Amino acid sequence: MSEIKIKSSKPIAQIKKGDKIKVNDLVLEVDAHALLIKHSDTTKEMAIDCFDSKTDKDYQIRYFSDRVEDSLQFYELAEIVYNEVEIEKIEW
């Protein structure tokens, strides 16, 4: 697994519906930012639901709140299952 290049304009926790996120060469619009699982008071597993308005494909970015940089994962929705896609760079 290679290191992900991250460029952020604000903390990831402040990303909200309508914001834009660029993953690899895709420009995505945020649909929702939600808690998946609360593991402890300091560790929350989070999901950012996104879509590509040009292709109408759905994506999801997942991360742990206490270790964003090394836990980012990116998924593309195929039928009813999210398939993981390698992230090279991400920007918000």
C-alpha atoms as one frame of an Amber mdcrd trajectory, in Angstrom:
protein
   0.000   0.000   0.000   1.527   3.298  -1.093   1.355   6.587   0.761  -1.665
   8.749  -0.107  -1.074  12.382  -1.075  -3.534  14.467   0.965  -4.302  18.142
   0.342  -6.894  19.621   2.700  -8.424  23.066   3.047 -10.159  22.198   6.346
 -10.360  19.305   8.828 -12.047  16.237   7.354 -14.668  16.331  10.140 -15.958
  19.632   8.692 -16.762  18.168   5.259 -20.485  18.444   4.607 -23.144  17.863
   1.957 -22.442  19.859  -1.192 -18.665  20.047  -0.685 -16.359  18.826  -3.451
 -13.719  16.138  -2.975 -11.185  15.189  -5.610 -10.024  11.567  -5.442  -7.353
  10.568  -7.948  -8.790  12.327 -11.039 -12.479  12.194 -10.030 -14.284  15.317
  -8.829 -17.034  14.167  -6.470 -19.822  15.937  -4.630 -20.513  15.039  -1.007
 -23.994  13.663  -0.360 -23.589  12.830   3.350 -20.986  12.567   6.119 -22.010
  10.026   8.736 -20.876   7.948  11.687 -20.637   4.234  10.826 -19.453   2.818
  14.161 -18.422   4.428  17.443 -15.598   2.222  18.709 -14.731   4.409  21.723
 -14.938   8.024  22.853 -11.935   8.877  20.683 -12.330   6.433  17.799 -15.195
   6.750  15.359 -15.437   4.990  12.013 -16.779   7.564   9.565 -18.149   7.464
   5.998 -18.450  10.223   3.426 -20.965   9.332   0.710 -20.140  10.992  -2.625
 -21.291  10.911  -6.226 -19.981  11.883  -9.634 -22.583  14.203 -11.162 -21.284
  13.461 -14.693 -21.681   9.676 -14.504 -24.139   9.393 -11.568 -21.842   6.794
  -9.929 -21.748   6.541  -6.148 -18.607   6.389  -4.012 -17.722   6.250  -0.343
 -14.694   7.443   1.609 -14.152   5.746   4.967 -11.759   6.663   7.760 -11.158
   6.458  11.507 -11.482   9.819  13.259  -8.344   9.398  15.364  -6.034   8.387
  12.494  -7.312   9.904   9.269  -4.046   9.892   7.306  -3.374   6.165   7.594
  -6.949   4.876   7.542  -8.465   6.496   4.423 -10.212   4.015   2.140 -12.109
   4.724  -1.086 -14.934   2.599  -2.495 -16.981   2.575  -5.700 -20.541   1.254
  -5.596 -21.075  -1.617  -8.041 -24.679  -2.862  -8.019 -25.196  -3.309  -4.257
 -21.603  -3.756  -3.049 -18.845  -1.201  -2.473 -15.551  -2.279  -4.068 -12.351
  -0.766  -2.723 -10.345   1.422  -5.104  -6.741   2.441  -4.378  -6.293   6.108
  -3.512  -3.268   7.875  -4.962  -4.268  11.405  -3.997  -7.208  13.101  -2.302
  -8.102  16.748  -1.955 -10.868  18.638  -0.173
